[in-house]
């Protein structure tokens, strides 16, 4: 009688399997996307910074290492120019511009460039300038007129370029940015070149985390930008006139906020009365590059180095309080080296790290690695991404710039085809 009841249950199970679609119903559990972790104030209790907002991330993975008010949009001033530079480099890559392309500033742009109250390289509306000259002036001297002339070169006019800037940011998932011009000045400071239909006092705004995304994208897609952001002084020559440009990034070697143990090589400062002193910096130390952003540091006068002092504190905090683990491509993770394949010829597949990944772990904590799902559908090809590895530590979650749990790819080490119908049916009935 007992054996009859067991057989009846198995027959019912068979009918359910066949009724579903005539195919084996996989028992693989669906992967639930992890809830977004709060990036806004990650580890902020560990370090007191005299700024309005800040963030530090790993330049490659986007792992958040520190954050303070990082999701609140604030004025970003001339850090805006990093978006302008990205679009310029993109246009060059696409063949729409070249470094030797010549462009004239409009009279309105030339007027902005000749205002000595702002950071500028003087331009003349009757003079041609190469894209390379304007690019260098934008990054080194933070020249507003040069940035606006690059916008003209890329899109023809300022409004069209602003629309392109907004579209680019949206494509990166940056949704709450407010962008009105290519240079970062208040709209009213641009005269007739200002954005139409908005107030004179509006400025470009972005959060520290979104600015970190801009830096990460720029360094990832156009790492050659560092060849220019690392220049301390350069002459700008046009016609018979020469102007010496000096970088506003005083953390570069040879300038007055240089730290010998922090070989900073970029990226961009920004300053307005509304924004305060801001700085998006990057440094590669011991083979590991980080990006830092500080917004709203003190700016008592033009000689105030507060933003660089705060940036150095943040960079030192990261390098002094974290250890770095590099998981090389092809590494097998103990306890997470196989994944179930219920319909496969083999019911499990071996998996390894799909790409070399750097993980920062607070000193004293242990790195923990787990697969983000327990089973996967067949067939599987060698090298195919079948899941992700999620990372955490004994002291808490590790999060990425997107706010999600830090992950990397898990790939199969061998092919695993689909078992035939009768094998799958047998497994469904008898579990073997």
N, C-alpha and C positions, 0 to 999 in steps of 0.2 A: 504493500500500500504506500509506504513512504517513498519508494523508488518511483512509483507511478505519479505521485504528487510532484516530485522533482522534475520528472520528464514533462509533465503538463506545463509547469512553469517555463521550462525551456522552449516548449512549442509556442507558448504565448509570446515569448520574447522574439522567436523567429517571425511570427506573424507581424509583430510591431515593426521589426526591421524591414520586412518586405513591403509593408503597407506605407512606410515612410516615403520610399521612392524607388524601391526595387534594388537599392544599393545598401552597402554596409553603412550604418550610422556611426560616425566616429565618436569616440569618447573623449576627444581632446577638449580640454577646458579652454574657453575663450580668454583672450588676454584683455584684462581691464587696464586701461591707461591710468597710471598713477595720478593721484590728485596733485594739482599744482602746489608746489611748496612756496612759501613766502620768501621772496628775494629781498623785499624792501629793507629789512634790518638784520640781515644774516650776520651772526657773530658780532653785532655792533656793541655788545656789552664788553667785548675784549679790548676795545681801543677807543679812546676818546679823541675825536678830531674836531678842531675848531672850524667847521665848515657847515653848510646847510645840507649837503647831500654828498654821498661818495659811493664808489663801488670798486672792487678789485676782482679781476677774473683771469683765468688761464687763457692765453691768447688763442690756443688751438682748440680746446674743448669747450670753452665758455663756462667752465666750472666757476661758480661764485665762491670767492675766498673771503670776502668781507662786503658788507653793504650797510649803508645808513641812509634812510629816507630815499632809497634808490629808485622807487617807482613814481615819485612825485615830479611832475613836469615843472621845470624852471627855465629861466632865460639862459641861453647857452652862448650868446655873443659870437665871437669869431671862431669858436669850435664848429660853427656852421660850415666853415670853409672846407672841412673834411668831406662833406657831402658834395660840395662843388668840385673838389679835386677828384672824387670817385667818378663822377659823371664825365669829367674831362678825360680821365684815363680810359674810361669805357669807350668814349667817342674815338679816341686814338686807336684803341684795340680793334674797334669795328671799322676802321678805315675812313671815318667821317671827318677826322682831323689828323694832322701830323704835327710833330713838334715844331716844324718850320712854317706851319700855317700862319699867315699874317692877318691881323685884325685891328681895326681902329676902334677906340672907345667912342661912344656918343659924347656930345657936349655935356649932357647931364652926368655921365659917368666921370668924365674928366674933371668936372666941378667937384664931385665927391673926392676924387683922388688928390685934389689940390688943397683940401681942407686939412690944415696942420693940427687940428684938434683930434683927429683920428689917426690910426696907424695907416700909413700910406706910402706908396711910391708914386711920385708925380707923373701923371700921364697927360698927353696932349691929344686933342680930338683930331688933329691933322697928321698925327704920327702913326705909323704901323708898328705893331709889336708882335713878336712871335708867341705862339702858345707856350713855348718853353720858358720864355722870359716871364710871362704872366703867371705861369704855374709856380715858378721859383719865388716870385714876389709874393704870391698868395700864401705859400707855406712858410717862408723864412721871415719876411717882414710883416706878414699878416695884412697885406695891402688890400684895402677894401675895393678900390677902383680896379685893381688887377683881377680880383675875384669876379666882379661884375662884368668885366670884359671877357673873361672866360665863359661866363654864362651866355653872353652875346654870341661868342664863337660857337658854342654848342647848340643853342636853341634859337638864335636870331634876336630874341628880346628877353627882358627880365621876367615877364609874366609867364611866358612859355617855359622858361627854365624852372621857375618855381613849381609849376605843374609837374615837370619831370622829377624834381626833387621829391615832391609829395608822393608820386607814384612809386619811386624807388624805395622810399621808407616804408610805404604800405606793403610792398612786395616782401620786405623783411619782417613783416609782422608788427611794425611800429605804427600804432593806431592813434595815439593821442598827441603826436607832435603837431606843433603849430609853426608853419614855415611861410615866410613872406618875402624873403630875399636871399641872395646868394652869399652875402658877406657877414651878416649878423648884427649890423647896426639897427637902431630903432628906425621904424619906417619913415618917421618925419625927418631923419637925418639925410635921406636920399633924394630930397627935392622931387623933381619931376620924374625921377627914376624909381620912386617908391611904388609899393603895391597899391593899386587903386581900390577904393571902397572900404579901406580900413583906417583906423585911427593912427595919429602920428606917433603915439607912444607904444604901439604894439611891437614886440620883439619875437624873434624865433625862440621857441620853447621845446624842450625835450627832457626826459628824465635821465638820470645818471646811467641807469641800466640800458636805456635806448641809445645813449651816446656810446656806451661800451660796445653795443651791437654794431654801430657805425664803424668804430675803430677795428673791431674784429673782422668785419667784412672787407674793409679797406686793406688790412694787412694780409688777409687770406688771398684776396683776388689780385692785389697789386702790391706785393711786398717791396717792390722797387721804390715805393714812396719813401722808405727809410733812407734811401740815398740822398734825398733832399731834406727831409726833416732833421737829419743829423748835421746839417751844415750850420756853422755858427755865423759866418760872415761871407758875403758874396756881393760883388759889384753888379749893379743894374745899369747897363749902358744902352742908351738910345740916342742916335744921332751924335751930336757933339757933347752930350751931357752924360755924366756918370754919377750914380748915387750908391753909396755903400749901404747894403742891407745887413742888419744884425738880428739874429733870431731872438724872439721873445721867450723862447724856452731856455731859461737860465740854468737848467739842470744839465745842459750839454757841456762837455769837457771844454774848459777854457773860459766859461762864463761864471757869474758870481754865486750860483746856487748848485754848483757841481759837487757831487758826492763821489769820492773815488771808488766806493764799494757798490755804487749804483750806476752802471754804464748806460744811462738813459740815451735813447737815440730817436725819440719822437714823443709826442706827435704835434699837439696844437693847444695854444692858450686861447683865452677869450676874456674880454673885460668890457663891461658897461656898468653904469651906476646901478641899474636894476639887477644885473646878473652878479655883480661883485667880481671877484677874481676867480677864474675857472681854469682848469687844466686837464686835458686828456693826455696822459703820459704812457710810455711803454718802455720796458727794460728787459733785457735778456741777460740773466745771471745764472751761471752754472748750467747753461744749456736750456734753461726754462724761461720762456717769455711770458710776462704778465702785462695786462693793460689795467691802468687805474684811471678813474675819473673823479675829480673833486669839483663841486659846484658851490659857489657862494662863499669863498674864503674872503678874509679881510683884504681891503684894498685902500689903505690910508693915503697912499700917494703912489706915484709912478715907480718909486724905488722899493715898494713893499713886496717882500718875497714870501708872504704868508702861504700862498697856494703851493709853492715849492717845498716849504717846510712841512706842510701837511701831507703833501704827496710823498715826501721822503719817509715820514712816519708810517704811512700806509704801506709803502713798499718794504720797509724794514720789518714791519709786522708780519707780512706774508712770508718773507724769506726766513725769518727767525722763528716762526711758530708752526711752520708746516714742514713735513718731509714729503718727498716726491717719489712715487712708485711708477715705473714705466712698465706696462704690460705689452710685450712685443706681439706683433701679428703672429698667429699660430700657437700662442700659449694656451695650454690646457689648464682649466681651473679646477682644482680639487673640489669635489662635492658638487660641481656643476659642469661636468664634462660630457654628459649625455642628455639627450632629449627623447621623449617617447614619440614613436611614430606608429600609432595603432593600426594603420592600414598598410604599413611598409612590409617589404619582404623580410626585413629585420625590424623588430618591434622597437628598437632604439637606434639612434644615430649619434656618433661622437661629434662634439662641437668644440671649437676653439675661438679665441679672440680673432675678429675679422680684420682689425687694423690696429697698429701700434697706438696705444692710448696712455696719456699721462694723467695720473690721479694724485691730487694733493690731499694729505691726511694730517690732521692736527697731531702734533707730537703727543705721544702717550696713548693715542687711539689706535684701534686695529681696523684694517680695511676688510670689508665684507662684500662678497660678490655672489650674486644669484641670477639665475635665468629668469626672464620676465614672463615666461610661460612654460608649462610643463609638457606640452605635446604639440605636434605639428602634423599637417597633412602631407601625404606622399603624392607624387614622387619627389625625391630630393636629388639635386645635382651637387657634386663636389664643389665646394667654394660658395654655395648658395647661402644667402642670409636666411636663417630659419628662426631667429629670435634675437633678443638683445640681452646683454649683461647689464644689470642694474647694480649700482655701487652705493654703499652706505658705510658707516663706521660704528664702532661701539659707542661713540659719543653722539651720534645723530646722523641725519640724512646728509647726503651730498647732492647739491642741486646745480642745475645748469642755468645759464642766463635766461632761458625760456621760462624758468620757474618749475620745470619738470625735473624728476629724478635724473641724476647723471647716468647716462647709459653709453654703451658702445655695442657694435654688432657682434653676433655669434654666428659663425658659419660652419657648415657641415664639412667633415673631412673626407667623405666618400659618397658615392652615389647610393641611393636607396630607393629602388623602384616600388611600385604598388603590388602587393600580394594579390593572387587571383581571388575570384569571388568566393570559391569554396573554402579557401584558407581563412578569409575574413569572416565568413559565416561561422565556421568552426570556432574561431576565436570569440565571436559574439555569443555563441551558445555555451562554450565550455571554458572560456577565458584562457585558452592556451593556443 
